[in-house]
């Protein structure tokens, strides 16, 4: 009798573990989101956490969104809030059946600028109390005599030789930029806040590269993760060289066969430094013509 009771309890324990694993696996549709681009003032933002982290949503289970404790009452997936995040669940704690397993695909909405927001290389532009002035442009495959210890390449398809020179259909775009705090208070800025864009025939704008891989100077007053930031007192400026990797037209067209149609022409395309007011639209943003083209 005692042996049968032990077997029964062991079987129940195994079923409980299996059920728990199934629930855990089904509650990870999102995972942890990638880091978002900063606004040029407060540093790089952090993308919302997925279901595993259960801390992304605001509010409680009563109003939707998770409070971060990962419990059913927090509004995380499986929570009891009437408007809570996550998919509906059955009484057994498993995802409810859906009409289709197909994933919805969303197309990014095209953004447009105005002619008066396209500036020449000699112009400066400002966003969020920081002025940006391009002092020098270098567009090349060569890394030159720059500090190799400051080359941080996070792009898996990009290869360099032992001297940091690019191989394949890529180029460096090195911009020497003067950043000025135009406010009356201390600002910690992001030197990678501005992206590199192209502009189509109908003034539609496309992000071409946000891949900052080089800074000539690191901000040593911040933590190790703050090397791309810089602190500026009111009216203070810093001039720094920042480097991007630019992907060639051939690779971009291969990945997006609608590119030429949307741009109104088959490359090459002028490159612009995008001084961003917002990431979601071009309201208040400016595009500085860098005088070079991606081929």
C-alpha atoms as an extended CHARMM CRD file, in Angstrom:
* protein
*
       295  EXT
         1         1  UNK       CA              0.0000000000        0.0000000000        0.0000000000  PROA      1               0.0000000000
         2         2  UNK       CA              2.7980000000        2.3710000000        0.9150000000  PROA      2               0.0000000000
         3         3  UNK       CA              4.6280000000        1.6480000000       -2.3780000000  PROA      3               0.0000000000
         4         4  UNK       CA              1.4320000000        2.2900000000       -4.4330000000  PROA      4               0.0000000000
         5         5  UNK       CA              0.9370000000        5.6310000000       -2.6060000000  PROA      5               0.0000000000
         6         6  UNK       CA              4.5300000000        6.6520000000       -3.4230000000  PROA      6               0.0000000000
         7         7  UNK       CA              4.0290000000        5.7860000000       -7.1130000000  PROA      7               0.0000000000
         8         8  UNK       CA              0.8070000000        7.7720000000       -7.2210000000  PROA      8               0.0000000000
         9         9  UNK       CA              2.4550000000       10.8310000000       -5.6830000000  PROA      9               0.0000000000
        10        10  UNK       CA              5.4300000000       10.5610000000       -8.0780000000  PROA      10              0.0000000000
        11        11  UNK       CA              3.1250000000       10.4180000000      -11.0840000000  PROA      11              0.0000000000
        12        12  UNK       CA              1.1990000000       13.4430000000       -9.8530000000  PROA      12              0.0000000000
        13        13  UNK       CA              4.4500000000       15.3250000000       -9.3730000000  PROA      13              0.0000000000
        14        14  UNK       CA              5.6200000000       14.5170000000      -12.9330000000  PROA      14              0.0000000000
        15        15  UNK       CA              2.2860000000       15.6530000000      -14.3860000000  PROA      15              0.0000000000
        16        16  UNK       CA              2.5140000000       18.8780000000      -12.3790000000  PROA      16              0.0000000000
        17        17  UNK       CA              6.0300000000       19.5830000000      -13.6870000000  PROA      17              0.0000000000
        18        18  UNK       CA              4.9920000000       18.8580000000      -17.2720000000  PROA      18              0.0000000000
        19        19  UNK       CA              1.9750000000       21.1160000000      -16.9520000000  PROA      19              0.0000000000
        20        20  UNK       CA              4.1900000000       23.8610000000      -15.5080000000  PROA      20              0.0000000000
        21        21  UNK       CA              6.6910000000       23.5670000000      -18.3820000000  PROA      21              0.0000000000
        22        22  UNK       CA              3.8780000000       23.8120000000      -20.9170000000  PROA      22              0.0000000000
        23        23  UNK       CA              2.5660000000       26.9500000000      -19.2450000000  PROA      23              0.0000000000
        24        24  UNK       CA              6.0360000000       28.4660000000      -19.1010000000  PROA      24              0.0000000000
        25        25  UNK       CA              6.7100000000       27.8000000000      -22.7590000000  PROA      25              0.0000000000
        26        26  UNK       CA              3.3490000000       29.1810000000      -23.8090000000  PROA      26              0.0000000000
        27        27  UNK       CA              3.8790000000       32.3990000000      -21.8690000000  PROA      27              0.0000000000
        28        28  UNK       CA              6.9220000000       33.5430000000      -23.8320000000  PROA      28              0.0000000000
        29        29  UNK       CA              5.5880000000       34.9690000000      -27.0920000000  PROA      29              0.0000000000
        30        30  UNK       CA              7.5370000000       38.1670000000      -26.7600000000  PROA      30              0.0000000000
        31        31  UNK       CA             10.6540000000       37.6060000000      -24.7120000000  PROA      31              0.0000000000
        32        32  UNK       CA             12.6890000000       40.7030000000      -23.9410000000  PROA      32              0.0000000000
        33        33  UNK       CA             12.4830000000       43.5290000000      -26.4550000000  PROA      33              0.0000000000
        34        34  UNK       CA             15.5810000000       45.1110000000      -27.9940000000  PROA      34              0.0000000000
        35        35  UNK       CA             16.9200000000       48.4210000000      -26.6720000000  PROA      35              0.0000000000
        36        36  UNK       CA             15.1840000000       51.4600000000      -28.1430000000  PROA      36              0.0000000000
        37        37  UNK       CA             16.9090000000       54.4480000000      -29.4990000000  PROA      37              0.0000000000
        38        38  UNK       CA             17.3820000000       57.2850000000      -27.0800000000  PROA      38              0.0000000000
        39        39  UNK       CA             15.8490000000       60.6990000000      -27.4660000000  PROA      39              0.0000000000
        40        40  UNK       CA             19.1790000000       62.5120000000      -27.4450000000  PROA      40              0.0000000000
        41        41  UNK       CA             18.6830000000       63.7430000000      -23.8970000000  PROA      41              0.0000000000
        42        42  UNK       CA             18.0930000000       61.0610000000      -21.3490000000  PROA      42              0.0000000000
        43        43  UNK       CA             20.0930000000       58.2390000000      -22.9030000000  PROA      43              0.0000000000
        44        44  UNK       CA             19.0830000000       55.0800000000      -24.6600000000  PROA      44              0.0000000000
        45        45  UNK       CA             15.6600000000       53.7760000000      -23.6910000000  PROA      45              0.0000000000
        46        46  UNK       CA             14.8060000000       50.1770000000      -22.8970000000  PROA      46              0.0000000000
        47        47  UNK       CA             12.2980000000       48.1640000000      -24.8700000000  PROA      47              0.0000000000
        48        48  UNK       CA              9.3590000000       46.6470000000      -23.0490000000  PROA      48              0.0000000000
        49        49  UNK       CA              9.8460000000       43.2610000000      -21.4380000000  PROA      49              0.0000000000
        50        50  UNK       CA              8.0960000000       40.2070000000      -22.7850000000  PROA      50              0.0000000000
        51        51  UNK       CA              5.8260000000       37.8710000000      -20.9230000000  PROA      51              0.0000000000
        52        52  UNK       CA              8.7480000000       36.1360000000      -19.2470000000  PROA      52              0.0000000000
        53        53  UNK       CA              9.7840000000       39.3080000000      -17.4910000000  PROA      53              0.0000000000
        54        54  UNK       CA              6.1740000000       40.3030000000      -16.6790000000  PROA      54              0.0000000000
        55        55  UNK       CA              7.1530000000       43.8380000000      -15.7870000000  PROA      55              0.0000000000
        56        56  UNK       CA              6.4410000000       45.7610000000      -18.9670000000  PROA      56              0.0000000000
        57        57  UNK       CA              2.8110000000       46.7100000000      -18.4660000000  PROA      57              0.0000000000
        58        58  UNK       CA              1.7130000000       49.5000000000      -16.1610000000  PROA      58              0.0000000000
        59        59  UNK       CA             -1.1040000000       49.1370000000      -13.6800000000  PROA      59              0.0000000000
        60        60  UNK       CA             -2.6330000000       46.1210000000      -12.0150000000  PROA      60              0.0000000000
        61        61  UNK       CA             -4.5480000000       43.1060000000      -13.2510000000  PROA      61              0.0000000000
        62        62  UNK       CA             -7.7540000000       45.0460000000      -12.7110000000  PROA      62              0.0000000000
        63        63  UNK       CA             -6.8460000000       47.5810000000      -15.3990000000  PROA      63              0.0000000000
        64        64  UNK       CA             -4.5270000000       45.5910000000      -17.6590000000  PROA      64              0.0000000000
        65        65  UNK       CA             -0.7560000000       45.4270000000      -17.9090000000  PROA      65              0.0000000000
        66        66  UNK       CA              1.5480000000       43.7180000000      -15.4220000000  PROA      66              0.0000000000
        67        67  UNK       CA              2.7590000000       45.2270000000      -12.1920000000  PROA      67              0.0000000000
        68        68  UNK       CA              5.9840000000       43.2790000000      -12.4820000000  PROA      68              0.0000000000
        69        69  UNK       CA              5.5370000000       40.5200000000       -9.9150000000  PROA      69              0.0000000000
        70        70  UNK       CA              4.6160000000       37.9330000000      -12.5470000000  PROA      70              0.0000000000
        71        71  UNK       CA              1.6310000000       36.6170000000      -10.6020000000  PROA      71              0.0000000000
        72        72  UNK       CA             -1.8300000000       35.9670000000      -11.9760000000  PROA      72              0.0000000000
        73        73  UNK       CA             -3.1600000000       38.9980000000      -10.1180000000  PROA      73              0.0000000000
        74        74  UNK       CA             -0.5620000000       41.2920000000      -11.7040000000  PROA      74              0.0000000000
        75        75  UNK       CA             -2.2170000000       41.3920000000      -15.1120000000  PROA      75              0.0000000000
        76        76  UNK       CA              0.6110000000       39.4310000000      -16.7580000000  PROA      76              0.0000000000
        77        77  UNK       CA             -0.4800000000       36.8580000000      -19.3640000000  PROA      77              0.0000000000
        78        78  UNK       CA             -2.9920000000       34.6710000000      -17.6220000000  PROA      78              0.0000000000
        79        79  UNK       CA             -3.9980000000       37.4360000000      -15.1760000000  PROA      79              0.0000000000
        80        80  UNK       CA             -7.6090000000       37.9890000000      -14.2170000000  PROA      80              0.0000000000
        81        81  UNK       CA             -7.8630000000       41.6580000000      -15.1860000000  PROA      81              0.0000000000
        82        82  UNK       CA            -10.7450000000       42.2710000000      -17.5960000000  PROA      82              0.0000000000
        83        83  UNK       CA             -8.4220000000       44.2700000000      -19.8340000000  PROA      83              0.0000000000
        84        84  UNK       CA             -5.1800000000       42.5660000000      -18.8150000000  PROA      84              0.0000000000
        85        85  UNK       CA             -2.4040000000       41.8330000000      -21.2490000000  PROA      85              0.0000000000
        86        86  UNK       CA             -1.6980000000       38.3790000000      -22.6480000000  PROA      86              0.0000000000
        87        87  UNK       CA             -3.8900000000       35.8960000000      -24.4080000000  PROA      87              0.0000000000
        88        88  UNK       CA             -7.0450000000       34.4240000000      -22.8840000000  PROA      88              0.0000000000
        89        89  UNK       CA             -6.5570000000       31.2770000000      -20.8550000000  PROA      89              0.0000000000
        90        90  UNK       CA             -8.7220000000       28.3030000000      -20.0020000000  PROA      90              0.0000000000
        91        91  UNK       CA             -9.5360000000       27.2310000000      -16.4860000000  PROA      91              0.0000000000
        92        92  UNK       CA             -6.6800000000       24.7270000000      -16.7110000000  PROA      92              0.0000000000
        93        93  UNK       CA             -4.2280000000       27.6270000000      -17.1570000000  PROA      93              0.0000000000
        94        94  UNK       CA             -3.4060000000       26.8660000000      -20.7820000000  PROA      94              0.0000000000
        95        95  UNK       CA             -3.7990000000       29.2270000000      -23.7760000000  PROA      95              0.0000000000
        96        96  UNK       CA             -7.3090000000       29.2310000000      -25.1720000000  PROA      96              0.0000000000
        97        97  UNK       CA             -7.7770000000       28.0330000000      -28.7260000000  PROA      97              0.0000000000
        98        98  UNK       CA             -7.5530000000       30.7090000000      -31.4200000000  PROA      98              0.0000000000
        99        99  UNK       CA             -9.1700000000       30.8730000000      -34.8420000000  PROA      99              0.0000000000
       100       100  UNK       CA             -5.8030000000       30.8000000000      -36.6160000000  PROA      100             0.0000000000
       101       101  UNK       CA             -2.1780000000       30.2720000000      -35.7780000000  PROA      101             0.0000000000
       102       102  UNK       CA             -1.0010000000       32.6020000000      -38.5460000000  PROA      102             0.0000000000
       103       103  UNK       CA              0.9980000000       35.6280000000      -37.3790000000  PROA      103             0.0000000000
       104       104  UNK       CA             -0.2250000000       39.0550000000      -38.4350000000  PROA      104             0.0000000000
       105       105  UNK       CA              2.2730000000       41.0740000000      -40.4560000000  PROA      105             0.0000000000
       106       106  UNK       CA              2.3220000000       44.8400000000      -40.0940000000  PROA      106             0.0000000000
       107       107  UNK       CA              3.9280000000       47.1570000000      -42.6120000000  PROA      107             0.0000000000
       108       108  UNK       CA              5.8280000000       50.1170000000      -41.2290000000  PROA      108             0.0000000000
       109       109  UNK       CA              4.0620000000       53.3730000000      -42.0080000000  PROA      109             0.0000000000
       110       110  UNK       CA              6.0440000000       55.5980000000      -44.3380000000  PROA      110             0.0000000000
       111       111  UNK       CA              7.2250000000       58.8970000000      -42.9170000000  PROA      111             0.0000000000
       112       112  UNK       CA              7.6300000000       62.1160000000      -44.8700000000  PROA      112             0.0000000000
       113       113  UNK       CA              9.5050000000       65.3350000000      -44.3430000000  PROA      113             0.0000000000
       114       114  UNK       CA              9.1660000000       68.8430000000      -45.7170000000  PROA      114             0.0000000000
       115       115  UNK       CA             11.6010000000       70.5380000000      -48.0530000000  PROA      115             0.0000000000
       116       116  UNK       CA             12.3600000000       73.2400000000      -45.4770000000  PROA      116             0.0000000000
       117       117  UNK       CA             13.4930000000       70.5630000000      -43.0090000000  PROA      117             0.0000000000
       118       118  UNK       CA             16.2330000000       69.3680000000      -45.3670000000  PROA      118             0.0000000000
       119       119  UNK       CA             19.3800000000       71.3060000000      -44.4570000000  PROA      119             0.0000000000
       120       120  UNK       CA             22.7750000000       71.8020000000      -46.0350000000  PROA      120             0.0000000000
       121       121  UNK       CA             25.9850000000       70.5340000000      -44.4640000000  PROA      121             0.0000000000
       122       122  UNK       CA             26.8490000000       74.0200000000      -43.2140000000  PROA      122             0.0000000000
       123       123  UNK       CA             23.6050000000       74.2460000000      -41.1960000000  PROA      123             0.0000000000
       124       124  UNK       CA             23.0790000000       73.1200000000      -37.6120000000  PROA      124             0.0000000000
       125       125  UNK       CA             19.8950000000       71.6050000000      -36.2200000000  PROA      125             0.0000000000
       126       126  UNK       CA             18.5130000000       71.1650000000      -32.7160000000  PROA      126             0.0000000000
       127       127  UNK       CA             16.2150000000       68.7200000000      -30.9280000000  PROA      127             0.0000000000
       128       128  UNK       CA             15.4180000000       68.3560000000      -27.2280000000  PROA      128             0.0000000000
       129       129  UNK       CA             17.6710000000       71.2800000000      -26.3380000000  PROA      129             0.0000000000
       130       130  UNK       CA             20.7750000000       69.8510000000      -28.0550000000  PROA      130             0.0000000000
       131       131  UNK       CA             22.2710000000       71.4760000000      -31.1470000000  PROA      131             0.0000000000
       132       132  UNK       CA             24.0510000000       69.3060000000      -33.7400000000  PROA      132             0.0000000000
       133       133  UNK       CA             26.6390000000       70.7040000000      -36.1520000000  PROA      133             0.0000000000
       134       134  UNK       CA             28.4820000000       68.4520000000      -38.6330000000  PROA      134             0.0000000000
       135       135  UNK       CA             32.1180000000       69.5430000000      -38.8190000000  PROA      135             0.0000000000
       136       136  UNK       CA             33.5360000000       66.8040000000      -41.0620000000  PROA      136             0.0000000000
       137       137  UNK       CA             32.3450000000       63.8490000000      -43.1690000000  PROA      137             0.0000000000
       138       138  UNK       CA             34.4430000000       60.8060000000      -44.1200000000  PROA      138             0.0000000000
       139       139  UNK       CA             32.8950000000       57.9910000000      -46.1470000000  PROA      139             0.0000000000
       140       140  UNK       CA             35.2920000000       55.0850000000      -46.6190000000  PROA      140             0.0000000000
       141       141  UNK       CA             36.0290000000       51.3580000000      -46.2530000000  PROA      141             0.0000000000
       142       142  UNK       CA             39.2260000000       52.1800000000      -44.3670000000  PROA      142             0.0000000000
       143       143  UNK       CA             39.3020000000       52.4310000000      -40.5780000000  PROA      143             0.0000000000
       144       144  UNK       CA             42.4050000000       54.5950000000      -40.8000000000  PROA      144             0.0000000000
       145       145  UNK       CA             44.5230000000       55.3830000000      -37.7610000000  PROA      145             0.0000000000
       146       146  UNK       CA             41.5990000000       55.4310000000      -35.3490000000  PROA      146             0.0000000000
       147       147  UNK       CA             41.6230000000       53.5990000000      -32.0180000000  PROA      147             0.0000000000
       148       148  UNK       CA             40.7590000000       49.9430000000      -32.7080000000  PROA      148             0.0000000000
       149       149  UNK       CA             39.7840000000       49.4580000000      -29.0740000000  PROA      149             0.0000000000
       150       150  UNK       CA             36.8690000000       51.8300000000      -29.6960000000  PROA      150             0.0000000000
       151       151  UNK       CA             35.5070000000       49.8430000000      -32.6480000000  PROA      151             0.0000000000
       152       152  UNK       CA             32.4410000000       47.9680000000      -31.4240000000  PROA      152             0.0000000000
       153       153  UNK       CA             30.9030000000       45.8990000000      -34.2150000000  PROA      153             0.0000000000
       154       154  UNK       CA             27.6010000000       44.2640000000      -33.2420000000  PROA      154             0.0000000000
       155       155  UNK       CA             26.5490000000       43.3880000000      -36.7980000000  PROA      155             0.0000000000
       156       156  UNK       CA             26.9750000000       39.6710000000      -37.5600000000  PROA      156             0.0000000000
       157       157  UNK       CA             27.2090000000       40.1570000000      -41.3440000000  PROA      157             0.0000000000
       158       158  UNK       CA             29.9450000000       42.7960000000      -41.1700000000  PROA      158             0.0000000000
       159       159  UNK       CA             33.5280000000       41.6190000000      -41.4350000000  PROA      159             0.0000000000
       160       160  UNK       CA             36.7560000000       43.5550000000      -41.0130000000  PROA      160             0.0000000000
       161       161  UNK       CA             40.4160000000       42.7480000000      -41.4110000000  PROA      161             0.0000000000
       162       162  UNK       CA             42.9170000000       42.9420000000      -38.5590000000  PROA      162             0.0000000000
       163       163  UNK       CA             43.2210000000       46.7110000000      -39.0290000000  PROA      163             0.0000000000
       164       164  UNK       CA             39.4930000000       47.3290000000      -38.8160000000  PROA      164             0.0000000000
       165       165  UNK       CA             39.0160000000       47.9140000000      -42.5520000000  PROA      165             0.0000000000
       166       166  UNK       CA             35.6080000000       46.8250000000      -43.8530000000  PROA      166             0.0000000000
       167       167  UNK       CA             35.1450000000       43.8730000000      -46.2060000000  PROA      167             0.0000000000
       168       168  UNK       CA             32.1800000000       43.3260000000      -48.5180000000  PROA      168             0.0000000000
       169       169  UNK       CA             29.3670000000       45.7120000000      -49.4580000000  PROA      169             0.0000000000
       170       170  UNK       CA             29.7950000000       48.0810000000      -46.4980000000  PROA      170             0.0000000000
       171       171  UNK       CA             31.3740000000       51.4480000000      -45.7720000000  PROA      171             0.0000000000
       172       172  UNK       CA             32.0940000000       53.5140000000      -42.7030000000  PROA      172             0.0000000000
       173       173  UNK       CA             30.5060000000       56.9150000000      -42.3410000000  PROA      173             0.0000000000
       174       174  UNK       CA             32.5350000000       58.9370000000      -39.8360000000  PROA      174             0.0000000000
       175       175  UNK       CA             30.9470000000       62.2260000000      -38.7710000000  PROA      175             0.0000000000
       176       176  UNK       CA             32.6980000000       64.7670000000      -36.5910000000  PROA      176             0.0000000000
       177       177  UNK       CA             29.8410000000       66.4470000000      -34.7270000000  PROA      177             0.0000000000
       178       178  UNK       CA             29.7110000000       69.3440000000      -32.2870000000  PROA      178             0.0000000000
       179       179  UNK       CA             27.0060000000       68.7460000000      -29.6770000000  PROA      179             0.0000000000
       180       180  UNK       CA             25.8950000000       71.8430000000      -27.7220000000  PROA      180             0.0000000000
       181       181  UNK       CA             23.5910000000       72.0450000000      -24.7290000000  PROA      181             0.0000000000
       182       182  UNK       CA             21.3360000000       75.0250000000      -25.4590000000  PROA      182             0.0000000000
       183       183  UNK       CA             19.3480000000       74.7150000000      -22.2090000000  PROA      183             0.0000000000
       184       184  UNK       CA             19.9650000000       76.2090000000      -18.7670000000  PROA      184             0.0000000000
       185       185  UNK       CA             20.3880000000       72.8520000000      -17.0420000000  PROA      185             0.0000000000
       186       186  UNK       CA             22.7790000000       69.8890000000      -17.1570000000  PROA      186             0.0000000000
       187       187  UNK       CA             21.9770000000       67.3880000000      -19.8900000000  PROA      187             0.0000000000
       188       188  UNK       CA             23.2560000000       63.8520000000      -20.3920000000  PROA      188             0.0000000000
       189       189  UNK       CA             23.0670000000       63.2480000000      -24.1170000000  PROA      189             0.0000000000
       190       190  UNK       CA             23.2510000000       60.2350000000      -26.4060000000  PROA      190             0.0000000000
       191       191  UNK       CA             25.7880000000       60.6430000000      -29.1880000000  PROA      191             0.0000000000
       192       192  UNK       CA             24.0400000000       57.8780000000      -31.1530000000  PROA      192             0.0000000000
       193       193  UNK       CA             20.6350000000       59.5860000000      -31.0460000000  PROA      193             0.0000000000
       194       194  UNK       CA             20.8310000000       60.7070000000      -34.6860000000  PROA      194             0.0000000000
       195       195  UNK       CA             20.4490000000       58.1160000000      -37.4230000000  PROA      195             0.0000000000
       196       196  UNK       CA             21.4560000000       58.0370000000      -41.0870000000  PROA      196             0.0000000000
       197       197  UNK       CA             18.5430000000       58.3230000000      -43.5380000000  PROA      197             0.0000000000
       198       198  UNK       CA             17.7360000000       58.5540000000      -47.2250000000  PROA      198             0.0000000000
       199       199  UNK       CA             14.9610000000       60.6650000000      -48.7530000000  PROA      199             0.0000000000
       200       200  UNK       CA             12.8200000000       59.5610000000      -51.6850000000  PROA      200             0.0000000000
       201       201  UNK       CA             11.4510000000       61.5020000000      -54.6240000000  PROA      201             0.0000000000
       202       202  UNK       CA              8.1940000000       62.2000000000      -52.7560000000  PROA      202             0.0000000000
       203       203  UNK       CA             10.1140000000       63.3240000000      -49.6300000000  PROA      203             0.0000000000
       204       204  UNK       CA              9.4370000000       60.0180000000      -47.9060000000  PROA      204             0.0000000000
       205       205  UNK       CA             12.2100000000       59.2120000000      -45.4630000000  PROA      205             0.0000000000
       206       206  UNK       CA             13.7800000000       55.8260000000      -44.7290000000  PROA      206             0.0000000000
       207       207  UNK       CA             16.1900000000       54.9110000000      -41.9620000000  PROA      207             0.0000000000
       208       208  UNK       CA             19.3170000000       53.5380000000      -43.6180000000  PROA      208             0.0000000000
       209       209  UNK       CA             21.5760000000       52.9360000000      -40.6280000000  PROA      209             0.0000000000
       210       210  UNK       CA             21.3980000000       53.2600000000      -36.8680000000  PROA      210             0.0000000000
       211       211  UNK       CA             24.4810000000       51.0880000000      -36.4650000000  PROA      211             0.0000000000
       212       212  UNK       CA             26.9300000000       53.2400000000      -34.4930000000  PROA      212             0.0000000000
       213       213  UNK       CA             30.1610000000       51.2740000000      -34.1360000000  PROA      213             0.0000000000
       214       214  UNK       CA             32.7500000000       53.8810000000      -33.1480000000  PROA      214             0.0000000000
       215       215  UNK       CA             33.3390000000       56.8520000000      -30.8200000000  PROA      215             0.0000000000
       216       216  UNK       CA             36.6870000000       58.6230000000      -30.7020000000  PROA      216             0.0000000000
       217       217  UNK       CA             36.1450000000       59.5370000000      -27.0310000000  PROA      217             0.0000000000
       218       218  UNK       CA             34.3980000000       57.6770000000      -24.2360000000  PROA      218             0.0000000000
       219       219  UNK       CA             32.5660000000       59.5220000000      -21.4940000000  PROA      219             0.0000000000
       220       220  UNK       CA             34.4820000000       58.3380000000      -18.4510000000  PROA      220             0.0000000000
       221       221  UNK       CA             32.2900000000       60.0480000000      -15.8520000000  PROA      221             0.0000000000
       222       222  UNK       CA             29.4460000000       57.6210000000      -16.4670000000  PROA      222             0.0000000000
       223       223  UNK       CA             29.3680000000       53.8870000000      -15.9100000000  PROA      223             0.0000000000
       224       224  UNK       CA             30.9510000000       51.3640000000      -18.3100000000  PROA      224             0.0000000000
       225       225  UNK       CA             27.6430000000       51.1340000000      -20.1850000000  PROA      225             0.0000000000
       226       226  UNK       CA             27.5110000000       54.9240000000      -20.6610000000  PROA      226             0.0000000000
       227       227  UNK       CA             30.4810000000       55.2500000000      -23.0250000000  PROA      227             0.0000000000
       228       228  UNK       CA             28.2170000000       56.5480000000      -25.8110000000  PROA      228             0.0000000000
       229       229  UNK       CA             26.6860000000       59.2360000000      -23.5700000000  PROA      229             0.0000000000
       230       230  UNK       CA             28.1570000000       62.6340000000      -22.7210000000  PROA      230             0.0000000000
       231       231  UNK       CA             27.3630000000       65.0960000000      -19.9730000000  PROA      231             0.0000000000
       232       232  UNK       CA             27.0280000000       68.7750000000      -20.8940000000  PROA      232             0.0000000000
       233       233  UNK       CA             26.6200000000       71.7530000000      -18.5930000000  PROA      233             0.0000000000
       234       234  UNK       CA             24.3920000000       74.6560000000      -19.7600000000  PROA      234             0.0000000000
       235       235  UNK       CA             25.9060000000       76.1720000000      -22.9010000000  PROA      235             0.0000000000
       236       236  UNK       CA             28.7100000000       73.5840000000      -22.9860000000  PROA      236             0.0000000000
       237       237  UNK       CA             29.8000000000       71.8150000000      -26.1950000000  PROA      237             0.0000000000
       238       238  UNK       CA             31.7570000000       68.6960000000      -27.0670000000  PROA      238             0.0000000000
       239       239  UNK       CA             33.1320000000       67.8020000000      -30.5090000000  PROA      239             0.0000000000
       240       240  UNK       CA             33.3210000000       64.0740000000      -31.1360000000  PROA      240             0.0000000000
       241       241  UNK       CA             33.7670000000       61.7170000000      -34.0800000000  PROA      241             0.0000000000
       242       242  UNK       CA             31.0500000000       59.0840000000      -34.3710000000  PROA      242             0.0000000000
       243       243  UNK       CA             31.1410000000       56.2210000000      -36.8850000000  PROA      243             0.0000000000
       244       244  UNK       CA             28.3200000000       54.2550000000      -38.5360000000  PROA      244             0.0000000000
       245       245  UNK       CA             28.3870000000       51.2070000000      -40.8080000000  PROA      245             0.0000000000
       246       246  UNK       CA             26.5210000000       51.8460000000      -44.0610000000  PROA      246             0.0000000000
       247       247  UNK       CA             25.1080000000       48.9200000000      -46.0040000000  PROA      247             0.0000000000
       248       248  UNK       CA             25.3620000000       49.0870000000      -49.8030000000  PROA      248             0.0000000000
       249       249  UNK       CA             22.3680000000       49.4280000000      -52.1240000000  PROA      249             0.0000000000
       250       250  UNK       CA             22.8020000000       45.9060000000      -53.4730000000  PROA      250             0.0000000000
       251       251  UNK       CA             22.3410000000       44.2920000000      -50.0810000000  PROA      251             0.0000000000
       252       252  UNK       CA             19.4770000000       46.5950000000      -49.1190000000  PROA      252             0.0000000000
       253       253  UNK       CA             17.6420000000       46.0100000000      -52.4050000000  PROA      253             0.0000000000
       254       254  UNK       CA             18.1290000000       42.2540000000      -52.0270000000  PROA      254             0.0000000000
       255       255  UNK       CA             16.4510000000       42.4090000000      -48.6280000000  PROA      255             0.0000000000
       256       256  UNK       CA             13.6620000000       44.7710000000      -49.7870000000  PROA      256             0.0000000000
       257       257  UNK       CA             12.5230000000       44.4610000000      -53.3780000000  PROA      257             0.0000000000
       258       258  UNK       CA             10.1720000000       47.4460000000      -52.9640000000  PROA      258             0.0000000000
       259       259  UNK       CA             13.0120000000       49.8620000000      -52.1390000000  PROA      259             0.0000000000
       260       260  UNK       CA             13.4980000000       51.3110000000      -55.6370000000  PROA      260             0.0000000000
       261       261  UNK       CA              9.7530000000       51.7630000000      -56.0950000000  PROA      261             0.0000000000
       262       262  UNK       CA              9.3570000000       53.5370000000      -52.7780000000  PROA      262             0.0000000000
       263       263  UNK       CA             12.3710000000       55.7560000000      -53.3820000000  PROA      263             0.0000000000
       264       264  UNK       CA             11.2360000000       56.6420000000      -56.9070000000  PROA      264             0.0000000000
       265       265  UNK       CA             14.6150000000       55.6320000000      -58.3450000000  PROA      265             0.0000000000
       266       266  UNK       CA             17.1500000000       52.8270000000      -58.4050000000  PROA      266             0.0000000000
       267       267  UNK       CA             20.1360000000       53.8360000000      -56.1510000000  PROA      267             0.0000000000
       268       268  UNK       CA             22.4090000000       55.5660000000      -55.5310000000  PROA      268             0.0000000000
       269       269  UNK       CA             20.8360000000       57.6400000000      -52.7130000000  PROA      269             0.0000000000
       270       270  UNK       CA             21.9710000000       60.7320000000      -50.8540000000  PROA      270             0.0000000000
       271       271  UNK       CA             22.6990000000       60.2010000000      -47.1750000000  PROA      271             0.0000000000
       272       272  UNK       CA             21.3360000000       62.5280000000      -44.4810000000  PROA      272             0.0000000000
       273       273  UNK       CA             22.0500000000       62.8960000000      -40.7760000000  PROA      273             0.0000000000
       274       274  UNK       CA             18.6760000000       62.7310000000      -39.0620000000  PROA      274             0.0000000000
       275       275  UNK       CA             18.3330000000       65.0450000000      -36.0490000000  PROA      275             0.0000000000
       276       276  UNK       CA             15.3980000000       63.3310000000      -34.3680000000  PROA      276             0.0000000000
       277       277  UNK       CA             12.7130000000       65.0900000000      -32.3790000000  PROA      277             0.0000000000
       278       278  UNK       CA             10.7030000000       61.8680000000      -32.1190000000  PROA      278             0.0000000000
       279       279  UNK       CA             11.1880000000       58.2730000000      -33.2410000000  PROA      279             0.0000000000
       280       280  UNK       CA              7.5670000000       57.7300000000      -34.2580000000  PROA      280             0.0000000000
       281       281  UNK       CA              7.2620000000       60.5780000000      -36.7720000000  PROA      281             0.0000000000
       282       282  UNK       CA              9.2320000000       63.3830000000      -38.4150000000  PROA      282             0.0000000000
       283       283  UNK       CA              7.5030000000       66.2770000000      -36.6790000000  PROA      283             0.0000000000
       284       284  UNK       CA             10.2130000000       68.7380000000      -35.6610000000  PROA      284             0.0000000000
       285       285  UNK       CA             13.0060000000       66.6020000000      -37.1380000000  PROA      285             0.0000000000
       286       286  UNK       CA             15.6960000000       67.7810000000      -39.5470000000  PROA      286             0.0000000000
       287       287  UNK       CA             17.8100000000       66.0750000000      -42.1930000000  PROA      287             0.0000000000
       288       288  UNK       CA             21.3280000000       67.3960000000      -42.8290000000  PROA      288             0.0000000000
       289       289  UNK       CA             22.6180000000       66.6130000000      -46.3190000000  PROA      289             0.0000000000
       290       290  UNK       CA             26.0140000000       64.9250000000      -45.8800000000  PROA      290             0.0000000000
       291       291  UNK       CA             27.0750000000       65.3160000000      -49.5180000000  PROA      291             0.0000000000
       292       292  UNK       CA             27.7810000000       61.5850000000      -50.0090000000  PROA      292             0.0000000000
       293       293  UNK       CA             25.7900000000       58.7880000000      -51.6070000000  PROA      293             0.0000000000
       294       294  UNK       CA             25.2670000000       55.1240000000      -50.8400000000  PROA      294             0.0000000000
       295       295  UNK       CA             25.9300000000       53.0850000000      -54.0140000000  PROA      295             0.0000000000
